[in-house]
Amino acid sequence: MKDLVGAKGRRRAHAQRERVILAWYRQQLKALIPPLIELWEAAMGVKVAEWGVKQMKTKWGACNIEARRIWLNLELAKKPVQCLAYIVVNEMAHLLERHQNDRFTVLMDRFLPQ
């Protein structure tokens, strides 16, 4: 008997499931991020003007220093909240120091000591 759904239907169903899962991950992250930013703004003395979540292939986060905006990778929803907190602090530290230099390392060590 011929497959009633077919390969095209299975691909469509798979794509729909993936969209639903990614939307759920995004919703979960968007609930976790604001309290983390609020906590670390006070601790670090830095203000985040805007933040967002997007799919990124090679980075966990990014920031725009001039706009004071941070972006967080959607894949962080699959990681422990400690990983999300680390990336939030990392991107916020970049608002204080653009480069991954000694000053940046000192900032990270101050806020998240090993």
C-alpha positions, 0 to 999 in steps of 0.5 A: 500500500502506498504511503498516505502522507508521503515524503512531502507531508512528513517534511511539512509536519516536521517543519511545523513541529520544529516551529512550535518547539522553537517558539516554545524555547523562545517563550521560555527564554523571554521569561528568564532573561528580564530578571537576569538582566535586572539583577546584573544591571544593579550588580554591574552598574550597566544599563541594557537598553534593549535585548532580543533572542535570535538563532545564531550559528556560531555565537552564544550572544552578541551586543551593540555597544552604541545601542546598548542592545544584547542578543542571546542565542535561542539555543541557550534555552536548551542549556542550564540557566547558569549558562544563560546567566553567564552569557548575559553577564558576558554580553553586559561586560562587553557594554563596559569593555568592547574587546576580549582583553585583560580589562574584560577578563578582570570584569568577568572575574569580578562579577563571576569569579571561578 
